[in-house]
Amino acid sequence: MKNLYIKTSKPYDVKTGAGEINNLATYIKQVKQCNKIAIVTDDVVGKLYGEKIKNLLCDYDVCYKEFLHGEEHKNMATVATLLEFLAQNKLTRGDLVVALGGGIVGDVAGFVSASYLRGVDFVQIPTTLLSMVDSSVGGKTGVNLSCGKNLAGAFHQPCLVVCDPDFLSTLPEQEFKNGLGEVIKYGCISDKSLFDLLENSDIRQNIEEVIYTCIKIKANFVEQDEFDNGERQKLNFGHTLGHAIEKVSDYKIPHGQAVGVGMKLVCQWAENQNLTKKGCADKIDKLLEKFDMVRDVDCDHKDLWQTVTNDKKLKGKNINLVLIKDIADCYLYNLEIEKLI
């Protein structure tokens, strides 16, 4: 087991390692004295692991709720249903929510936890590669609105994250690729050795090292800038276009793969503007090809940039675009949105 201590305004531990989920009850008792726990998951993860988690928490008064999986259910209707569920089960601010699932479950359950009674504690149990390396750590929660992705949300740090790579044994290949988009991102913005490992090694044979490295990189950015006002925005590399790609594809291209294409396209644009070293886009494209990921999107790229005008990172008529000078060397570039279109 490796432990990472995340030093935010509300510090917490991330427990990583194979088999760590079996210590869930012990870890919860170390951070929270409570009687009731509400487990929130989706219908896919629930069938696989719902009973296991309930059994691990048998010493508690457990209530359990599944919602339908998929990006189309990451919305305010699901939030309302879950809030009513917590209220009907009389959860108090002294109780606990457990988010069991991938990024969507964590985002929704985290937002619900932030909203219910103006904030109850929650635990993240990520079950996908994407949620392990990215969304379970850092406290960003949110849901989609009709106008765009993650437009309603809150900063709400978990009190504990238990990251067990054994969950990946049941993860579909497409979902594994979804997580690889975020892994590639970390190599691009911060860690050349991670990028080299992705280029030259079998990621599955090094998965525990990869997960730990990615969480450590993210923790560094989050600790410097918890509320996303500057340095943490570098974690959005590829995301501005990625969110646009998700939306124009009607969410048929999942988040991580959309981020992969977004990184490639923003590097192509930046190389043409002499803002990024020539060849970076090709290096990213070769990784996307190696892992058989989406490499382009079937629409006019101008339409993608137009969709960016709804991005939540806009400030007035400007946007902080995350670019890289070279692999593992990223920076923020502020420009007028009109210059992108």
DRENDO-1510 file (C-alpha; in Angstrom, 1 decimal, always signed):
<recs>
REC; n; res; u; v; w
REC; 1; MET; +0.0; +0.0; +0.0 .
REC; 2; LYS; +1.1; +3.5; -0.8 .
REC; 3; ASN; -0.4; +6.5; +0.9 .
REC; 4; LEU; -0.6; +10.0; -0.4 .
REC; 5; TYR; -1.6; +12.8; +2.0 .
REC; 6; ILE; -3.5; +15.6; +0.1 .
REC; 7; LYS; -2.8; +18.9; +1.8 .
REC; 8; THR; -5.8; +21.0; +0.9 .
REC; 9; SER; -8.0; +23.1; +3.1 .
REC; 10; LYS; -9.6; +19.9; +4.3 .
REC; 11; PRO; -6.7; +17.3; +4.1 .
REC; 12; TYR; -7.2; +13.7; +3.4 .
REC; 13; ASP; -5.5; +10.4; +2.5 .
REC; 14; VAL; -5.5; +8.6; -0.7 .
REC; 15; LYS; -4.9; +4.9; -0.1 .
REC; 16; THR; -3.5; +3.1; -3.2 .
REC; 17; GLY; -2.7; -0.5; -3.9 .
REC; 18; ALA; -4.1; -3.9; -4.8 .
REC; 19; GLY; -6.5; -5.2; -2.2 .
REC; 20; GLU; -6.8; -2.0; -0.3 .
REC; 21; ILE; -10.6; -2.0; -0.7 .
REC; 22; ASN; -10.7; -4.8; +1.9 .
REC; 23; ASN; -9.5; -2.3; +4.5 .
REC; 24; LEU; -12.4; +0.2; +3.7 .
REC; 25; ALA; -14.1; +0.0; +7.1 .
REC; 26; THR; -10.9; +0.4; +9.0 .
REC; 27; TYR; -9.9; +3.5; +6.9 .
REC; 28; ILE; -13.4; +5.0; +7.4 .
REC; 29; LYS; -13.2; +4.6; +11.2 .
REC; 30; GLN; -9.9; +6.5; +11.1 .
REC; 31; VAL; -11.4; +9.5; +9.5 .
REC; 32; LYS; -15.1; +9.6; +10.5 .
REC; 33; GLN; -17.2; +8.5; +13.5 .
REC; 34; CYS; -20.7; +7.8; +12.1 .
REC; 35; ASN; -23.6; +5.4; +12.3 .
REC; 36; LYS; -25.1; +5.7; +8.8 .
REC; 37; ILE; -23.5; +5.4; +5.4 .
REC; 38; ALA; -25.2; +6.1; +2.1 .
REC; 39; ILE; -23.6; +4.2; -0.8 .
REC; 40; VAL; -24.2; +5.8; -4.2 .
REC; 41; THR; -23.3; +4.0; -7.4 .
REC; 42; ASP; -24.6; +3.3; -10.9 .
REC; 43; ASP; -26.4; +0.2; -12.2 .
REC; 44; VAL; -23.3; -1.3; -13.8 .
REC; 45; VAL; -20.9; -1.0; -10.9 .
REC; 46; GLY; -23.6; -1.9; -8.5 .
REC; 47; LYS; -24.1; -5.3; -10.1 .
REC; 48; LEU; -20.4; -5.9; -9.9 .
REC; 49; TYR; -19.4; -4.5; -6.5 .
REC; 50; GLY; -22.5; -3.3; -4.6 .
REC; 51; GLU; -22.9; -6.3; -2.4 .
REC; 52; LYS; -19.1; -6.5; -1.7 .
REC; 53; ILE; -19.1; -2.9; -0.4 .
REC; 54; LYS; -22.2; -3.4; +1.6 .
REC; 55; ASN; -20.7; -6.4; +3.2 .
REC; 56; LEU; -17.5; -4.5; +4.0 .
REC; 57; LEU; -19.6; -1.9; +5.7 .
REC; 58; CYS; -21.8; -4.3; +7.6 .
REC; 59; ASP; -21.1; -2.6; +11.0 .
REC; 60; TYR; -22.9; +0.5; +9.8 .
REC; 61; ASP; -26.5; +1.3; +9.0 .
REC; 62; VAL; -26.2; +1.3; +5.2 .
REC; 63; CYS; -28.6; +2.7; +2.7 .
REC; 64; TYR; -27.9; +2.1; -1.0 .
REC; 65; LYS; -28.9; +3.8; -4.2 .
REC; 66; GLU; -28.1; +3.1; -7.9 .
REC; 67; PHE; -28.7; +5.5; -10.8 .
REC; 68; LEU; -28.5; +4.7; -14.5 .
REC; 69; HIS; -25.0; +4.8; -15.9 .
REC; 70; GLY; -23.8; +7.1; -18.7 .
REC; 71; GLU; -23.1; +10.7; -19.4 .
REC; 72; GLU; -26.7; +11.4; -20.2 .
REC; 73; HIS; -27.6; +10.8; -16.6 .
REC; 74; LYS; -25.0; +13.1; -15.2 .
REC; 75; ASN; -27.7; +15.8; -14.8 .
REC; 76; MET; -29.8; +17.8; -12.3 .
REC; 77; ALA; -32.6; +15.2; -12.5 .
REC; 78; THR; -30.3; +12.6; -11.1 .
REC; 79; VAL; -29.1; +15.0; -8.5 .
REC; 80; ALA; -32.6; +15.7; -7.4 .
REC; 81; THR; -33.4; +12.0; -7.1 .
REC; 82; LEU; -30.3; +11.4; -4.9 .
REC; 83; LEU; -31.0; +14.4; -2.7 .
REC; 84; GLU; -34.5; +13.0; -2.0 .
REC; 85; PHE; -32.9; +9.6; -1.3 .
REC; 86; LEU; -30.6; +11.1; +1.3 .
REC; 87; ALA; -33.4; +13.1; +2.9 .
REC; 88; GLN; -35.8; +10.1; +2.9 .
REC; 89; ASN; -33.1; +8.0; +4.7 .
REC; 90; LYS; -32.6; +10.9; +7.2 .
REC; 91; LEU; -28.9; +11.3; +6.7 .
REC; 92; THR; -27.4; +13.9; +9.0 .
REC; 93; ARG; -24.3; +16.0; +8.7 .
REC; 94; GLY; -22.7; +13.5; +11.0 .
REC; 95; ASP; -23.2; +10.7; +8.5 .
REC; 96; LEU; -21.3; +9.7; +5.3 .
REC; 97; VAL; -21.8; +9.3; +1.6 .
REC; 98; VAL; -19.7; +6.7; -0.3 .
REC; 99; ALA; -19.3; +7.2; -4.0 .
REC; 100; LEU; -18.6; +3.9; -5.6 .
REC; 101; GLY; -17.8; +4.0; -9.3 .
REC; 102; GLY; -16.2; +6.0; -12.1 .
REC; 103; GLY; -15.9; +9.7; -12.8 .
REC; 104; ILE; -19.6; +10.2; -13.4 .
REC; 105; VAL; -20.6; +8.6; -10.1 .
REC; 106; GLY; -17.9; +10.6; -8.2 .
REC; 107; ASP; -18.9; +13.9; -9.8 .
REC; 108; VAL; -22.6; +13.4; -9.1 .
REC; 109; ALA; -22.3; +11.9; -5.6 .
REC; 110; GLY; -19.7; +14.6; -4.7 .
REC; 111; PHE; -22.0; +17.4; -5.9 .
REC; 112; VAL; -25.0; +15.8; -4.0 .
REC; 113; SER; -22.8; +15.6; -0.9 .
REC; 114; ALA; -21.8; +19.2; -1.3 .
REC; 115; SER; -25.4; +20.3; -1.7 .
REC; 116; TYR; -27.2; +18.1; +0.9 .
REC; 117; LEU; -27.5; +20.0; +4.3 .
REC; 118; ARG; -24.9; +22.4; +2.8 .
REC; 119; GLY; -22.3; +19.7; +2.9 .
REC; 120; VAL; -21.8; +16.2; +4.2 .
REC; 121; ASP; -18.6; +14.2; +4.1 .
REC; 122; PHE; -18.0; +11.7; +1.4 .
REC; 123; VAL; -15.6; +8.9; +0.5 .
REC; 124; GLN; -14.4; +8.2; -3.1 .
REC; 125; ILE; -14.0; +4.6; -4.2 .
REC; 126; PRO; -12.9; +5.0; -7.9 .
REC; 127; THR; -13.5; +1.9; -10.0 .
REC; 128; THR; -12.2; +3.1; -13.4 .
REC; 129; LEU; -8.7; +4.1; -14.6 .
REC; 130; LEU; -10.0; +7.7; -15.3 .
REC; 131; SER; -11.4; +8.2; -11.8 .
REC; 132; MET; -8.4; +6.6; -10.1 .
REC; 133; VAL; -5.8; +8.9; -11.8 .
REC; 134; ASP; -7.9; +12.0; -12.0 .
REC; 135; SER; -11.5; +12.8; -10.9 .
REC; 136; SER; -11.5; +11.1; -7.5 .
REC; 137; VAL; -8.8; +13.5; -6.2 .
REC; 138; GLY; -9.0; +17.3; -6.0 .
REC; 139; GLY; -12.6; +18.0; -4.9 .
REC; 140; LYS; -14.1; +19.1; -8.2 .
REC; 141; THR; -17.7; +17.9; -8.5 .
REC; 142; GLY; -20.4; +18.7; -11.0 .
REC; 143; VAL; -23.1; +17.8; -13.5 .
REC; 144; ASN; -24.0; +18.8; -17.0 .
REC; 145; LEU; -26.5; +21.3; -18.2 .
REC; 146; SER; -28.1; +21.4; -21.6 .
REC; 147; CYS; -25.7; +24.2; -22.6 .
REC; 148; GLY; -22.5; +22.3; -21.7 .
REC; 149; LYS; -20.5; +20.0; -19.5 .
REC; 150; ASN; -20.0; +20.5; -15.8 .
REC; 151; LEU; -21.6; +23.9; -15.7 .
REC; 152; ALA; -23.2; +23.2; -12.3 .
REC; 153; GLY; -20.8; +22.1; -9.6 .
REC; 154; ALA; -18.9; +22.7; -6.4 .
REC; 155; PHE; -15.5; +22.3; -4.8 .
REC; 156; HIS; -16.0; +19.6; -2.1 .
REC; 157; GLN; -13.0; +17.5; -1.0 .
REC; 158; PRO; -13.6; +13.9; +0.0 .
REC; 159; CYS; -12.5; +12.8; +3.4 .
REC; 160; LEU; -10.9; +9.7; +2.0 .
REC; 161; VAL; -10.0; +8.0; -1.3 .
REC; 162; VAL; -9.5; +4.3; -1.6 .
REC; 163; CYS; -7.9; +3.5; -4.9 .
REC; 164; ASP; -7.6; -0.2; -5.6 .
REC; 165; PRO; -6.4; -1.3; -9.1 .
REC; 166; ASP; -8.1; -4.7; -8.6 .
REC; 167; PHE; -11.3; -3.0; -9.8 .
REC; 168; LEU; -9.7; -2.6; -13.2 .
REC; 169; SER; -10.0; -6.4; -13.8 .
REC; 170; THR; -13.7; -5.9; -14.7 .
REC; 171; LEU; -13.2; -2.6; -16.6 .
REC; 172; PRO; -14.1; -2.8; -20.3 .
REC; 173; GLU; -11.3; -2.1; -22.7 .
REC; 174; GLN; -13.0; +1.1; -24.0 .
REC; 175; GLU; -13.2; +2.4; -20.4 .
REC; 176; PHE; -9.5; +1.6; -19.9 .
REC; 177; LYS; -8.8; +3.7; -23.0 .
REC; 178; ASN; -10.9; +6.5; -21.6 .
REC; 179; GLY; -8.6; +6.7; -18.6 .
REC; 180; LEU; -5.5; +6.6; -20.8 .
REC; 181; GLY; -6.4; +10.1; -22.1 .
REC; 182; GLU; -5.9; +11.5; -18.6 .
REC; 183; VAL; -2.7; +9.5; -18.1 .
REC; 184; ILE; -1.2; +10.9; -21.4 .
REC; 185; LYS; -2.2; +14.3; -20.2 .
REC; 186; TYR; -0.1; +14.0; -17.0 .
REC; 187; GLY; +2.9; +13.0; -19.1 .
REC; 188; CYS; +2.4; +16.0; -21.4 .
REC; 189; ILE; +2.1; +18.6; -18.7 .
REC; 190; SER; +4.5; +17.4; -16.0 .
REC; 191; ASP; +6.4; +14.1; -16.3 .
REC; 192; LYS; +8.6; +13.2; -19.3 .
REC; 193; SER; +9.5; +9.8; -17.7 .
REC; 194; LEU; +5.8; +9.0; -17.6 .
REC; 195; PHE; +5.4; +9.9; -21.2 .
REC; 196; ASP; +8.4; +7.8; -22.1 .
REC; 197; LEU; +6.9; +4.9; -20.2 .
REC; 198; LEU; +3.7; +5.2; -22.2 .
REC; 199; GLU; +5.7; +5.2; -25.4 .
REC; 200; ASN; +8.0; +2.3; -24.6 .
REC; 201; SER; +6.4; +0.0; -22.0 .
REC; 202; ASP; +3.3; -2.1; -21.4 .
REC; 203; ILE; +1.1; +0.1; -19.2 .
REC; 204; ARG; -0.8; -2.8; -17.7 .
REC; 205; GLN; +2.3; -4.3; -16.3 .
REC; 206; ASN; +3.1; -0.9; -14.7 .
REC; 207; ILE; -0.4; +0.1; -13.7 .
REC; 208; GLU; +0.1; +0.6; -10.0 .
REC; 209; GLU; +3.2; +2.8; -10.6 .
REC; 210; VAL; +1.2; +4.8; -13.3 .
REC; 211; ILE; -1.8; +5.4; -11.0 .
REC; 212; TYR; +0.4; +6.5; -8.1 .
REC; 213; THR; +2.5; +8.8; -10.3 .
REC; 214; CYS; -0.6; +10.4; -11.8 .
REC; 215; ILE; -2.3; +11.0; -8.4 .
REC; 216; LYS; +1.0; +12.5; -7.1 .
REC; 217; ILE; +1.2; +14.9; -10.0 .
REC; 218; LYS; -2.4; +16.0; -9.6 .
REC; 219; ALA; -2.0; +16.4; -5.8 .
REC; 220; ASN; +0.9; +18.8; -6.5 .
REC; 221; PHE; -1.3; +21.0; -8.7 .
REC; 222; VAL; -4.3; +20.9; -6.3 .
REC; 223; GLU; -2.2; +21.7; -3.3 .
REC; 224; GLN; -0.8; +24.8; -5.0 .
REC; 225; ASP; -4.2; +26.0; -6.3 .
REC; 226; GLU; -7.1; +24.2; -4.7 .
REC; 227; PHE; -9.8; +26.4; -6.2 .
REC; 228; ASP; -8.6; +26.5; -9.8 .
REC; 229; ASN; -7.6; +30.1; -10.0 .
REC; 230; GLY; -4.2; +29.6; -11.7 .
REC; 231; GLU; -1.7; +26.7; -11.5 .
REC; 232; ARG; -4.4; +24.0; -11.3 .
REC; 233; GLN; -5.8; +25.2; -14.6 .
REC; 234; LYS; -2.9; +23.4; -16.2 .
REC; 235; LEU; -4.7; +20.2; -15.5 .
REC; 236; ASN; -7.2; +21.3; -18.1 .
REC; 237; PHE; -4.8; +20.6; -20.9 .
REC; 238; GLY; -6.9; +19.1; -23.8 .
REC; 239; HIS; -10.1; +19.6; -21.8 .
REC; 240; THR; -11.3; +22.9; -23.4 .
REC; 241; LEU; -11.5; +21.2; -26.8 .
REC; 242; GLY; -12.2; +17.8; -25.2 .
REC; 243; HIS; -15.5; +19.1; -23.7 .
REC; 244; ALA; -16.4; +20.6; -27.0 .
REC; 245; ILE; -15.7; +17.2; -28.7 .
REC; 246; GLU; -17.9; +15.4; -26.2 .
REC; 247; LYS; -20.8; +17.8; -26.8 .
REC; 248; VAL; -20.6; +17.9; -30.7 .
REC; 249; SER; -20.5; +14.1; -30.6 .
REC; 250; ASP; -23.6; +14.0; -28.4 .
REC; 251; TYR; -21.3; +12.3; -25.8 .
REC; 252; LYS; -20.6; +9.3; -28.0 .
REC; 253; ILE; -16.9; +10.1; -27.7 .
REC; 254; PRO; -16.2; +9.6; -23.9 .
REC; 255; HIS; -14.4; +12.1; -21.8 .
REC; 256; GLY; -10.9; +10.6; -21.7 .
REC; 257; GLN; -10.7; +9.9; -25.4 .
REC; 258; ALA; -12.1; +13.4; -26.2 .
REC; 259; VAL; -9.3; +14.8; -24.0 .
REC; 260; GLY; -6.8; +12.8; -26.1 .
REC; 261; VAL; -8.1; +14.3; -29.3 .
REC; 262; GLY; -8.3; +17.7; -27.7 .
REC; 263; MET; -4.6; +17.6; -26.7 .
REC; 264; LYS; -3.6; +16.7; -30.2 .
REC; 265; LEU; -5.7; +19.4; -31.9 .
REC; 266; VAL; -4.7; +22.2; -29.5 .
REC; 267; CYS; -1.0; +21.3; -30.1 .
REC; 268; GLN; -1.6; +21.4; -33.8 .
REC; 269; TRP; -3.1; +24.9; -33.5 .
REC; 270; ALA; -0.3; +26.0; -31.1 .
REC; 271; GLU; +2.4; +24.6; -33.4 .
REC; 272; ASN; +0.9; +26.7; -36.3 .
REC; 273; GLN; +1.1; +29.7; -34.0 .
REC; 274; ASN; +4.7; +28.9; -33.0 .
REC; 275; LEU; +3.5; +28.5; -29.4 .
REC; 276; THR; +4.4; +24.8; -29.1 .
REC; 277; LYS; +7.5; +22.9; -30.3 .
REC; 278; LYS; +7.0; +21.2; -33.6 .
REC; 279; GLY; +6.3; +17.5; -33.4 .
REC; 280; CYS; +4.4; +17.4; -30.0 .
REC; 281; ALA; +1.1; +16.9; -31.7 .
REC; 282; ASP; +2.6; +14.0; -33.7 .
REC; 283; LYS; +4.0; +12.4; -30.5 .
REC; 284; ILE; +0.5; +12.6; -28.9 .
REC; 285; ASP; -1.1; +11.2; -32.0 .
REC; 286; LYS; +1.3; +8.2; -32.0 .
REC; 287; LEU; +0.3; +7.4; -28.4 .
REC; 288; LEU; -3.4; +7.6; -29.4 .
REC; 289; GLU; -2.6; +5.2; -32.3 .
REC; 290; LYS; -0.6; +2.9; -30.0 .
REC; 291; PHE; -3.5; +2.5; -27.6 .
REC; 292; ASP; -6.1; +2.4; -30.4 .
REC; 293; MET; -7.8; +5.5; -29.2 .
REC; 294; VAL; -9.9; +8.1; -31.1 .
REC; 295; ARG; -7.6; +10.3; -33.1 .
REC; 296; ASP; -9.9; +12.8; -34.7 .
REC; 297; VAL; -13.5; +14.0; -34.7 .
REC; 298; ASP; -15.9; +14.0; -37.7 .
REC; 299; CYS; -16.8; +17.6; -37.7 .
REC; 300; ASP; -15.5; +21.0; -38.9 .
REC; 301; HIS; -12.8; +22.0; -36.4 .
REC; 302; LYS; -14.1; +25.6; -36.6 .
REC; 303; ASP; -17.3; +24.2; -35.1 .
REC; 304; LEU; -15.3; +22.8; -32.2 .
REC; 305; TRP; -13.8; +26.2; -31.4 .
REC; 306; GLN; -17.2; +27.8; -31.7 .
REC; 307; THR; -18.5; +25.4; -29.0 .
REC; 308; VAL; -15.6; +26.5; -26.8 .
REC; 309; THR; -17.4; +29.9; -26.4 .
REC; 310; ASN; -19.6; +28.1; -23.8 .
REC; 311; ASP; -16.7; +26.8; -21.8 .
REC; 312; LYS; -16.9; +27.6; -18.1 .
REC; 313; LYS; -13.2; +28.7; -18.1 .
REC; 314; LEU; -14.1; +31.8; -20.2 .
REC; 315; LYS; -13.6; +35.1; -18.4 .
REC; 316; GLY; -15.3; +37.8; -20.4 .
REC; 317; LYS; -14.1; +37.5; -24.0 .
REC; 318; ASN; -10.9; +35.8; -23.0 .
REC; 319; ILE; -9.9; +32.2; -22.1 .
REC; 320; ASN; -6.9; +30.7; -20.4 .
REC; 321; LEU; -5.8; +28.1; -22.9 .
REC; 322; VAL; -3.4; +25.4; -21.6 .
REC; 323; LEU; -0.6; +24.8; -24.0 .
REC; 324; ILE; +2.8; +23.0; -23.8 .
REC; 325; LYS; +6.1; +24.4; -24.9 .
REC; 326; ASP; +7.3; +20.8; -25.1 .
REC; 327; ILE; +6.5; +17.4; -23.6 .
REC; 328; ALA; +6.3; +17.9; -19.7 .
REC; 329; ASP; +6.5; +21.7; -20.0 .
REC; 330; CYS; +3.1; +23.4; -19.9 .
REC; 331; TYR; +1.9; +26.9; -19.5 .
REC; 332; LEU; -1.2; +29.1; -19.5 .
REC; 333; TYR; -1.9; +31.3; -22.6 .
REC; 334; ASN; -4.5; +34.0; -22.3 .
REC; 335; LEU; -6.1; +35.1; -25.5 .
REC; 336; GLU; -9.3; +36.5; -27.0 .
REC; 337; ILE; -11.7; +33.8; -27.9 .
REC; 338; GLU; -12.3; +35.4; -31.3 .
REC; 339; LYS; -8.7; +34.6; -32.3 .
REC; 340; LEU; -9.5; +30.9; -31.9 .
REC; 341; ILE; -12.5; +30.9; -34.3 .
</recs>
